[in-house]
Amino acid sequence: MTSNFGTDGLPTAPPVARLVDELHKLPGIGSKNAQRLTYHLIRMPEREARSLAEAILAVKEQVGFCSQCQNITDQNPCAICANPNRDQGTICVVEEPLDVLAVERSGAYKGLYQVLHGAISPMSGIGPEELKVGDLLNRLKADAADQDQIREIILATNSNLEGEATAMYLHRLLAPLEIRVTRLARGLSTGSELEYADEVTISRAFEGRQDFV
């Protein structure tokens, strides 16, 4: 059997080296963790390995983005956008789909969402054009044309440098639309991410939100 070299430079069977390389591409997975995961998968029963592979393929084949809010979904529009019982007059803008889950767990918010899929970060080469900002603006324009009343946009980006920069950028874009723009209260500590906040903290942040000035 021929061998390749893994991420540590040691000779490795080509299928093993390939899996290590692919796992290493995942966020937060270093070379050592990629190797550990690979050898765990090698020892895994074939039935469990096939189930994992099928789950990954099912996600790629069946899950996409909601045409309205850009959240991940297996139906279009997503269940939240399609729910007539949600408050149709508020849109909560978050960075990632995981933030939607965090807010929903809190039970503090019953409106709609807009997912940006990131935050402005010049150091990482991420500008507004890499985010779903245009989708938000197009949505607001469509709502205005249909005479739907969006009363409030809640900026729920993270309270770190990237999140604050994104919130300020969005506020400048939204100001001419004469829609109330609010920011979550500082129940969220500076530098924290919405995804990891507990339900009580998120609830208090929503209750104490203030107009963005």
Residue pairs with C-beta under 8 A, 6 or more apart in sequence:
1 13
2 14
3 11
3 12
3 13
3 14
3 17
4 11
4 12
4 13
4 14
4 17
4 18
5 11
5 12
5 17
6 12
6 16
6 17
6 20
6 21
6 35
7 20
7 21
7 24
7 31
7 34
7 35
8 31
8 35
12 20
16 38
16 42
19 38
19 41
20 31
20 34
20 35
20 38
21 34
23 29
23 33
23 34
23 37
23 38
24 30
24 31
24 34
26 34
29 37
41 49
41 52
44 52
62 74
63 72
63 73
63 74
64 72
64 73
64 74
64 76
65 71
65 72
65 73
66 72
66 73
66 76
66 77
66 78
66 81
67 76
67 77
68 77
68 78
68 81
68 112
68 139
69 77
69 78
69 80
69 81
69 112
69 113
69 114
69 115
70 114
70 115
70 116
70 117
70 132
70 135
71 78
71 80
71 97
71 100
71 113
71 115
72 97
73 79
75 82
80 86
80 100
80 112
80 113
81 112
85 110
86 110
86 111
86 112
87 110
87 111
87 112
88 111
88 112
88 148
89 111
89 149
89 150
89 151
89 152
90 109
90 111
90 112
90 150
90 151
90 152
90 153
90 154
91 111
91 112
91 113
91 114
91 136
91 139
91 150
91 152
91 153
91 154
92 103
92 109
92 111
92 112
92 113
92 114
92 154
92 156
93 113
93 114
93 116
93 136
93 153
93 154
93 155
93 156
93 157
93 170
94 100
94 103
94 113
94 114
94 115
94 116
94 156
94 157
94 194
95 115
95 116
95 117
95 118
95 119
95 157
95 158
95 163
95 166
95 194
96 115
96 116
96 117
96 118
96 195
97 115
97 117
98 195
99 115
99 156
99 194
99 195
100 113
100 115
101 195
102 194
102 195
102 196
102 197
102 202
103 109
103 113
103 156
103 194
103 202
103 206
105 199
105 202
106 199
106 200
106 202
106 203
106 206
107 199
107 203
108 199
108 202
108 203
108 205
108 206
108 207
109 154
109 206
111 154
114 132
114 135
114 136
114 139
115 132
116 131
116 132
116 133
116 136
116 157
116 166
117 131
117 132
118 126
118 130
118 131
119 126
119 131
119 157
119 158
119 162
119 163
119 165
119 166
120 126
120 127
120 128
120 131
120 162
120 165
120 166
120 169
121 162
121 165
128 169
131 166
133 169
133 170
133 173
136 170
137 173
140 150
140 174
140 177
140 179
143 149
143 150
144 150
144 177
150 179
151 179
151 180
152 179
152 180
152 181
152 182
153 170
153 174
153 179
153 180
153 181
153 182
154 182
154 183
154 184
154 206
154 209
155 167
155 170
155 171
155 181
155 182
155 183
155 184
155 212
156 184
156 194
157 163
157 164
157 166
157 167
157 170
157 194
158 188
158 192
158 193
158 194
159 184
159 186
159 188
159 189
159 190
159 191
159 192
160 190
160 191
160 192
160 193
167 183
167 212
170 181
171 181
171 212
174 181
175 181
180 211
181 211
181 212
182 209
182 210
182 211
182 212
183 209
183 210
183 211
183 212
184 205
184 206
184 208
184 209
185 204
185 205
185 206
185 207
185 208
185 209
185 210
186 205
186 208
187 201
187 202
187 204
187 205
187 208
188 194
188 197
188 201
188 202
188 205
194 202
197 205
